[in-house]
């Protein structure tokens, strides 16, 4: 999946899409992204660079996934994160 051309997108809803992996730099060049909804997928791994260029994310919905591995610095750049729902 490649989403890097969505430069001005603020809300991204990818819930219920059977997504299995985020890939490195999935949200590349999405500097205005504030809300990411990845609920009800099959995510199991979060790479360390997945949120490298999305540091204004305020809401991240991850509930109802099968997350088993999270890279140590996967969420370290999300300094404005207010809501982090993580019912895996």
Secondary structure, DSSP 4 states (H G I P E B T S, - for coil): ---TT-TT--EEE-TTS---B--TTTTTT-TT--EEE--SS---EE-TTTTTT-TT--EEE--SS---EE-TTTTTT-TT--EEE---
